[in-house]
Amino acid sequence: MEPAVNVNISNNQLGGGKSYFDGGLLSYIGWSILGFIVTVFTLGICFPWALCMIYRWKINHTVVEGRRLKFHGTAIGLFGNWIKWFLLCIITIGIYSFWLFIALEKWKAKHTTFE
């Protein structure tokens, strides 16, 4: 006979929690301005860093069904993909740019988890 297993499942684990976003307008404006300034002063080289910074702010302030999201992507990881995607756009004479948005969204999803 197998021993009884006590399983406690909270309401949040069953999908009963609330979903909300708790970021503020002023912090969003501040992060966006900082990202813009960094991108302009580095002539676009640090755009992946600015993108990660703003996306991290957005995801870290998002709660889905009572569980907070966490973004684990890094600018260095995105920069490597950025170069690869740039070369693919050059090789395909810009055709790959149609898939670039999807590739970026896949990268973001891959590096987003529940906290």
C-alpha positions as CSV (number, residue, x, y, z in Angstrom):
1,M,0.0,0.0,0.0
2,E,1.4,3.4,-1.0
3,P,1.7,6.2,1.7
4,A,-0.8,9.0,1.4
5,V,0.6,12.2,-0.1
6,N,-0.6,15.5,1.2
7,V,-0.9,18.0,-1.7
8,N,-1.7,21.6,-0.9
9,I,-2.7,23.6,-3.9
10,S,-3.3,27.3,-3.4
11,N,-6.0,29.3,-5.2
12,N,-3.2,31.1,-7.1
13,Q,-1.9,27.8,-8.5
14,L,-5.3,27.0,-9.8
15,G,-5.5,30.2,-11.8
16,G,-7.7,32.0,-9.3
17,G,-5.3,35.0,-8.7
18,K,-5.7,38.4,-10.2
19,S,-3.8,39.7,-13.2
20,Y,-2.6,43.3,-13.1
21,F,0.2,45.7,-14.0
22,D,1.7,47.8,-11.2
23,G,4.2,50.0,-13.0
24,G,3.9,53.8,-12.9
25,L,3.8,56.3,-15.7
26,L,6.8,58.4,-14.3
27,S,9.1,55.4,-14.0
28,Y,8.1,54.3,-17.6
29,I,8.9,57.7,-18.9
30,G,12.2,57.8,-17.1
31,W,13.3,54.3,-18.3
32,S,12.2,55.3,-21.9
33,I,14.1,58.5,-21.9
34,L,17.2,56.8,-20.5
35,G,16.9,54.1,-23.2
36,F,16.6,56.7,-25.9
37,I,19.6,58.7,-24.5
38,V,21.8,55.6,-24.3
39,T,20.8,54.5,-27.8
40,V,21.5,58.0,-29.3
41,F,24.8,58.5,-27.6
42,T,26.1,55.1,-28.6
43,L,24.8,55.5,-32.2
44,G,22.5,52.5,-31.8
45,I,25.1,50.1,-30.5
46,C,23.5,49.9,-27.1
47,F,20.0,49.6,-28.4
48,P,19.7,45.9,-27.3
49,W,20.6,47.1,-23.8
50,A,17.9,49.8,-23.9
51,L,15.4,47.3,-25.2
52,C,16.2,44.8,-22.4
53,M,16.1,47.5,-19.8
54,I,12.6,48.7,-20.8
55,Y,11.2,45.2,-21.4
56,R,12.6,44.1,-17.9
57,W,10.7,47.0,-16.3
58,K,7.5,46.1,-18.1
59,I,7.7,42.3,-17.3
60,N,8.8,42.7,-13.7
61,H,5.8,44.9,-13.0
62,T,3.3,42.4,-14.5
63,V,1.4,39.8,-12.5
64,V,-0.6,37.0,-14.2
65,E,-3.1,35.1,-12.2
66,G,-1.4,36.0,-9.0
67,R,2.1,35.1,-10.2
68,R,4.7,37.8,-10.9
69,L,6.6,37.5,-14.2
70,K,10.4,37.8,-14.3
71,F,12.6,38.7,-17.2
72,H,16.1,37.0,-17.3
73,G,17.4,38.2,-20.7
74,T,20.6,40.1,-21.0
75,A,21.8,42.7,-23.4
76,I,24.8,40.6,-24.3
77,G,22.6,37.7,-25.2
78,L,20.3,39.9,-27.3
79,F,23.3,41.6,-28.9
80,G,24.6,38.3,-30.3
81,N,21.1,37.7,-31.8
82,W,21.0,41.2,-33.0
83,I,24.2,40.8,-35.1
84,K,22.9,37.4,-36.5
85,W,19.6,39.0,-37.4
86,F,21.3,42.0,-39.0
87,L,23.5,39.7,-41.1
88,L,20.4,37.7,-42.2
89,C,18.7,40.9,-43.2
90,I,21.8,41.8,-45.4
91,I,22.1,38.4,-46.9
92,T,18.4,38.2,-47.8
93,I,18.3,41.8,-49.0
94,G,15.9,42.8,-46.2
95,I,13.5,39.9,-46.6
96,Y,14.4,38.5,-43.1
97,S,13.2,41.8,-41.6
98,F,9.6,40.5,-41.9
99,W,10.5,37.7,-39.4
100,L,12.6,39.9,-37.2
101,F,9.7,41.0,-34.9
102,I,8.7,37.3,-34.4
103,A,12.3,36.4,-33.7
104,L,12.5,39.1,-31.1
105,E,9.2,38.1,-29.5
106,K,10.4,34.5,-29.3
107,W,13.6,35.6,-27.6
108,K,11.6,37.7,-25.1
109,A,9.3,34.8,-24.3
110,K,12.2,32.4,-23.9
111,H,13.7,34.6,-21.2
112,T,10.5,35.3,-19.3
113,T,9.4,33.1,-16.5
114,F,7.3,33.2,-13.4
115,E,9.1,34.5,-10.3
